[in-house]
């Protein structure tokens, strides 16, 4: 998860395009050109549906994240020619807040999550390596003695 | 004796040439370059004296120095490029200041680049040159620099609301940098745990092998190493599975 969250990446790409005075569509294309992954595939599908004039609601509602849903709905309005820059700026703050919250939660949970492989696999490996030869020698001395 | 002298001189010339190339690429100052040249002469002379009984060993050491110098450039460049991203925001700060003082975009950029030092200035000059010549293909090796150049080229071509555009670009870069730093903490924790546990395990493994022998305990050691590696895979797969939910 190193780097910027996918919806924020898309939002920033579109926002940068609008700041340059270019249309929303170019920003979406720019995002699709430079990014790949699960969300980029969804965006590509969504854009294809829009270009074919089909309904995108089913696809948007299948996305788990509410922030991504809202972003795509907002971009849809932008692609129809509405002015969305101010709304994008507000949504950017919301997404940023959500990302910071998610990162804080992960950073708080991570030490406990990392304990699981440590306790279940690596600690036994240490014990085996430390006491294995000792016990081996111990039983061997009984057998030999 | 003449042969050792010639070998060391030949090695010295090769190392000297490589040092010159490195100094040119990374804009090393004349003073530092002179110090490196003296170090090179001393090192080669020392090798010639120490290994005067074996020319093969002398060749080997000269070879090691040359290979180290050969790989120095790409490794050093890799680390410098990683640090370069943090220099772009102060560069844009200077550009904005220049623009606010009434200078043109190109002049402000040029002055901001000239205020940088060493290798960084060389890399940024490439950006400036590509803007002046309006080249779309940037010779920069880093994707970050290519993207940055493309943004600056667009700003240069647009010729309107330049300060606002540069400010927006700076805000964009700052946001990305902050995110990279914060989200990097997650992977950093995972990497640090893996490195510390592996170092401890290797130390214990060497102790056990030195104390009890490998052949007598090979079965136990193999099982232990296998379980440990399995744990490492688990840790790294956890890192890979962490994905943004937002």
Interface residues (C-beta under 8 A of the other chain):
Chain A: X1 X2 X3 X4 X5 X6 X7 X8 X12 X15 X16 X19 X20 X21 X38 X64 X65 X67 X68 X95 X96 X98 X99 X100 X102 X103 X106 X107 X110 X111 X113 X114 X116 X117 X118 X120 X121 X122 X124 X125 X126 X128 X129 X130 X132 X133 X134 X136 X137
Chain B: X151 X154 X158 X164 X165 X168 X169 X172 X175 X176 X179 X180 X182 X183 X184 X185 X186 X187 X189 X190 X193 X197 X200 X201 X204 X205 X208 X211 X212 X216 X217 X220 X221 X223 X224 X225 X227 X228 X230 X231 X232 X234 X235 X238 X242 X243 X244 X245 X246
